[in-house]
Amino acid sequence: MPGLVEILVRCWQLNIVQELLIISGVRIPTPLSGEPEYEVAKKVTPRMINMIVPIVLLIGLSFFFMYKTGGGGAEKSFMEALADADSMLSIVYAIFITLVVSMSMYWVQHIGTPTNMMKPFLVGAKGMLYAAMIQVSAWSIGAICKDLGTAGYIVNAVKGIMSPLLLPLVVFLISAFILT
């Protein structure tokens, strides 16, 4: 798995490529630039099963793979297996299987061809890149804070000054001012 620096460098390189394409006049569809046109069947009747099956499959497979990667079986309870699970790997497995099943369902129903369905998938994956960067950053900052003992330091620093009940409010207000 690549490190945080490698991921950030790669994202920076992708941003440079995007800027060059924009300068050259190439339109790049993004989640904020409106709906791009895709080659899918225009007169398809919406069916509830096309939404429910992927959602249920994704959630069910996520728990199943977390149970399996956590060593679930006769020796561990369900909750112990979930606590010891490799959640990242489990979710990747669940997403891949859900994607294959969903695309197969849509192909059988003549909603789109696999080639045409990959375009929206890639645009969606590109949109999720920013969320993944935030998640990786949060994990990194969390690990650093744990190693440095930040929680104990903050508790000792504000012990006589403020009630523990006010700490979430103070953190929220500080975060609100930082973001504005």
N, C-alpha and C positions, 0 to 999 in steps of 0.2 A: 504494500500500500504506500503511495507516495506521501512524502511529508508535507507539512503545511506550506513551507517555503516553495516547494515544487509546484503545488497547486496554485498558489498566488502568482508565481511567475507565469505559469501556463495561462491563467485567466488574464493577466496583464497582456500577454502576447495576443490572446484572442481579441482583446479590446483594441489593440493596435490594428489588427486585421480589419475589424469592424469599421474603425475610423477611416482606414484607407478605402474600403468599399464605399462608404458614405461619400467621401470626397470625390470618388470617381463616378458617383451618380447611381450606384446600385442600391435599390431599396431592400432593407433587411427587415423582415417582419419580426416584431417583438411583441411580448404580451401587452405592452402599453400602446402599440401603434395601430391597434384595430385588428379586426379579423382578416387574416389573409384568405384568399380563395384557394380551396382544395378541390381536387378532382374526386369527389365522392358523389354517390347517387343523390340527386337533388329532391326526388319525389319519394323518399323512403318514409313510410309511416313510423313515427316514433313508437318504440315498444319499451315498456317498463323493464323487461327482462334484460335488455341491453345495458341498463344501468345497474340493476341489482346484482346480477351474476358477477361482474368484475369487483364490485365493492365487497360482497360477501366472500368471494374467493380470496381477495387480497388480505382481508382481516383474518380469515380462517387459516390460510397458509402461513401468514406471519406468526400466529400463535403456534401452529404445528411445528414450523422450523425452529422457533425459539425453544420449544419443548425438546426437540431432537438435539439441537446443538448444545443445550444445557445439560445433556446427559439424562434426559427423562426416561423413565422406565420403572422397573420394579424397585430399584434401590433409591430413587429420589421421588419426592412428591412433585406435583405440578408446579407449585409455587417455588420450590427449590430449583427446579429445572429452569424456570423463567428467570430467576435471579442469577443463575450461572450461564445464561445463554449468550451466544455471540449474536446480538441483535442486528448489527449491521449486515452480517452475512445472511441472516434469516430473512431480512427484509429484501435484500437483493434477490434471493431465490424466489420469494413470493412475488415480487414485481415482475420478474422475468416470466414465470409461469402464467401469471395473470395477463400479461401482455400477449403471450402466445395464444392463450385461450380466447381472449377478447378479439384479437385480430382474426382468429379462425372463425369465431361466431359471425363477425361482420362480413367475412369473405363468403361464408356459406349463404348468408342472407342477401348477398349481392349489394352490400352497402358500399364496398370499395375493394380494390385489389390490394394485395400486400404492399406493392410499390407505392400506391397512392396513400396508403395509411401510414407509411413511414414518415412522410413529410410533416404531418401534424405532430407525430411523436417526437421528431427531432426538434421542432420549434418548442414543444413543451419541455423537453429535456434541457434545452438551452435556457428556458425561463427558470427552471429549477436550479440552475448552476449557482445563482446568487443565494438561494436558500441553503444550498449545500455548503457554500463558503461560510455563511453565518454559523451553521451548525458545527463545522470543523473548528472555526474560531472559538465558539463557545466551549467545545470540548477541551481545546488547548488552554484557554484561560482558566477553565475549571480545574484542570490538572495542575497548572502552575499555582493557583490559589491554594489547592490542597497541599502541595509540596511545601509551600512557604508558610503554611499555617495561618492564612489570612483570617479565617473565622475566629480563631482564638485571639488573635491580635485585636480585631475589631471589638470583640466582647470585652477584653481588658481595657481597651482605650475609652469606651463609652460606658463602662460599668457604673461609675458614680455620677455621670452627667445625665443619662437618659434612661427611661424605662425600656425594657426589651419590647414592649408592645408598640412603641413608637418607631422602632427601627425600620419596619417595612414602609411606613409612611415617609420617613426621611429619605430612604433609598429611592422611592418612587419620585419624590419631589426633585431630588438631585438629578435623577435620570431625565425627568421632564425638562429641566433647565438646560441640561447638556444637549438634548436633541433639538432645542429651539435656537 
